[in-house]
Amino acid sequence: MSALLEAFKTVMDKEREAGKIVQEAKAQAEKIEKEAEEKGEAAYKRAYEQTVAEAKRRSIELKERAREDAEREAELFLRDAEEQVKEIRTKAEKKFDEAVNAALNEILS
């Protein structure tokens, strides 16, 4: 019976060893799963931060372009307004000269 007891003891030891191996494998699997989850969260966070940074950069770029376009439009508007002012002054001077000449002609006739 001693051989049977020895075999039984060996089987029990192997089962305990197998149980430890299974527990270690489960612990390792949980560790790997946790690391993968953390890496996934980190990757998500990086992607989110990069997306936000890109959106901010594009927003700044669009604002700058809009400002430049507005300045160009304002310059064109001012140039047109200056031209109109010159035309109005020229016409006013001509009309003034015509009015003075008409008044002098009236007085002198």
HUNORFEN-V943335 format. One record per helix or strand of 2 or more residues. SS is the DSSP state (A for helix, B for strand). FROM is the first residue (numbers start at 0). TO is the last residue. Records with the same first field share a line. If there is no record, write none. Layout:
SS = FROM-TO + FROM-TO
This chain:
A = 1-107
